């Protein structure tokens, strides 16, 4: 069952909270992982691995660099998750 | 004093140890003669021949938030806790160049461990085998590298004069502090955060040290297992924790009105070149380190009133150190109160020089030598005045104290401190 956009944002918020300690309510679609959420390039790998597992999606390393914001990641997952 | 021979003082101390989570509770435990050794109750310990250790009194998770802790090896967590205490104790808050009015280019860190991020390395290998490549933490390398505690403390205080990690097994912590003294003495830095840390309580190191016959297997009496100088000693007890000091040039400390605990006089170094893991039994290598200390500094044997000995509770090592003291200091050894604090803390490997320097600094401050516990029958080969069972008052006036640390590989480090 594919996740909705809202479910993905909630899921990413929980992951970012676990990885970087940012309160879930601060994780919004317009927020930059690096600039706003204290997720550096290493921690971003953790976010990606957790998101892959949670949303049953593959995010190749080459695509990770394009996921600047929570919205970017949400759209990527919406588009690529298994139906 | 010219720019290349400056006086160095200790202006802050911090520790997290098996006896307590800060330097005050650590010192209190030492004076009370309390053992930090207990049984290992983890499932993995059941199969091991050694099932005791001196585990940390206060888990680091109580002061380091989880998002930060998950990027730090346990040894770096200990170092950070001890460094934060020492930094605050020295009167600093925040980062150099920010809240702390200190030039980052004049601030260094030198923090060492004996075997680095060993629990991270082994834990991530378990994850690799059990959960696959993708689950190996991207933080693994910066967590397991031996310089990680020094680097993380450096980031915390914004140290830019240099961040270093001398590695010499169980002498690492002392070597770090000696290195830091030299950084200040020779003018590279005004302030250095220095010490040692270790977190190696894990089945592999325990199995390996156990198979070397280096550890006691006295599982039935954890508190009595670490017994330096006793006839029944049969190896060390593994401990964990960190000790950190703030070293500062005397001028810098005076300019900012900081109170110094004592002078950090300097270090004496040597290498045995005898055996990869056994001490040279006559203590000749250790003696050369002590002689080098006397030759390199204005320290004289007459003023040394206390020695925090390396004394790990091994048959050969404890006595070799005493032979070296007699060889170099002669009759002056008789007025030196010798304490083996590992009888209470266990052996913190690279952390030992850190917490034992903290203990030595506090011994000078309070003019009290902590006791050596668990000597029921003093080894007749012991030639020296061992402080047994209860603390002992140290004399008034200007007095000096040594902290000795030796490591597998034949590394010998003697550090000297003096009241101001």
Interface residues (C-beta under 8 A of the other chain):
Chain A: X18 X19 X20 X21 X42 X43 X45 X46 X49 X52
Chain B: X65 X66 X67 X68 X70 X71 X134 X135 X137 X138 X139 X142
